[in-house]
Amino acid sequence: MTTNPDLAALYQRGLRDLAAKVRSDKRLVPADISVTRTSRTCGSIVTLDIRREADKITALGWRTRACTLGMAATAIVVQQATGREFSGIVEIGHLLRRLLSGEDIIFPEPWRELEMFAAARGFPTRHSSILLPFEIISEAGNETSVQGTSSSRAPIA
């Protein structure tokens, strides 16, 4: 059972401030690939528009219709992903999943803000929303055709 202090720890001001950064859409046109994912658990929807050169992200745009947690995670990805390789971001997503499942994880410096999601461990119905932007990056990195590709996959649990 969660308590009000658990909720207060989860929805701390820093998390809310991050979420506010992607509250307004900033679509990227043209994008090499646009991927939309929906959380089956809570209905959060995130779209990322991506420009890439080989395995490196060169620009990101977004559209978020997500809870505060999903928006905060998206904001961190938007801030950190440009100039990075897909595979490295996918690995960070794996670390985040491990953090949410209860492991103590220390993220590399540019991703340290993700440590705030340790407060979400007791809210498993929110995990899929937090992971949405990382699922999108993983899918986009696996796409073989990048020119004008648009993808909308089935919801994730």
N, C-alpha and C positions, 0 to 999 in steps of 0.2 A: 504494500500500500504506500502510495506517495503522500507526502505532506506538503503543506504550504512552503516550508523552507526548501524542499526539493524543487518545487516550481520556481521559487525565487532564484535558486542557483542556476536553474536551466535557462530562464529567460532574463539573464543578467543584462545590464545596459549595453555592454560591449557587443553582445549578440544582436540586440535590437538595432544598434547603430550600424552594424554590418548589413543587416537585412534592408535597412533604408537605402543603402547604396544601389540596390537593384530593384527597388520598388517600381521605378519608371523603366519601361522597356527601352532598350537601345539595340535595335536590330542592325545586323550587318548585311548590307546589300551592296554588291553581290557577295555571297558566301560560297566557299567551295563545298561546304556541307552544312546542313541544318538538321539537328536531331532533337526530337521531342520525346520526353519520357514522362509517364504518369505513375504516381504511387497508388497502387491498388488499395493500400491501407487507409490513406487519408485524402486522396484525391489531388494532392499537390501535382502541378504540372510545370515543368521547366523545359524551355527550348534554348539550345545554344547554337548560334551561327558561328561557323569556324572557317577561317582562312588558314591555309597550311602550306608549307613547303616541305615536301617529303614527310618526315616524322615530327616536324616542328610546327607548333601553333604560332601563327604570325599575327592573328587578330581574333577577337571574340566579340560577339554581340549576344544579347539575351532577351528573353521574354519569360517572366516568372508569374505564375498564378499558384503560389505555394504559401505554406505556413511560414512563420518567422524563421524556423529552423532551416527549412529548405532554402529560403532566401539568403540566410546568413552563409550557408555552405556554398551557394552559388556565388555570392560576393567574394568569398575567399578564392574560389577557382578563377573567377574573372580577374582578380587582382594578381594572381600568381602564375597563371598558365601561359600567358603570352611570352614567347621566346623559349619555351620549354618543350621537350619531347613528350609525345603522348605516353610512351612507356613509363616515363618517370612519374607522370601524374596518375597513371593507373596504379602504380605501386603505392603512391600516397593514399589512394582510395582504399587499397587493401589494408594499409595501416589503420585508416579510419574505421574500417569495418571491425578490425581486431580491437581497437579502442572501445567501440560501442559494445562489443561482446564481453568486455570486462578486463582486457589486458591493459597493463600500464605501458603506454607508448609515449616516447618522446620524439616528436616530429623534427625533421631538419628545420633549420632556422626560418626559411621563408614560409613555412607551413605551420608554425607554432600556434597560430590562432585556432587551429583545429582542436587543440587540447581542451578548449572550452566545451566541446561536445561530450566530454567524459560525464558531464552532468546529465546527459540524456540516456545513460545506461539503464536507468530504471523506467524508461519510457520506450519500450521496444516498438510500439506502434508508430513512433516518430522516426525510427532509424531509416526507413526507406526514403523518406523525404530528404533527410540529411545526405544520403548517398546519391541522390538523383544526378547532380552535376558530374560526379565521378563515373557513374554508369554511362552517361552521355559521352564523356571523353573516351571511355573504353570502347564504346560502339563506334564512335567516329574514327578512332585510330585503327579499327579493324576494317573499315570500308576500303574497298579496292578501287572504286571509281570515285574520284573526288570532284570532278567538274560538274557543278549543278546538281549534286546529289542531295536529296531530301529524304529523311527517314523519320518514321513515327512508329515505334515498336509497341508491343503489348505492355500493359502496365507491369510494374515490378511490385513484388510483395513488400 
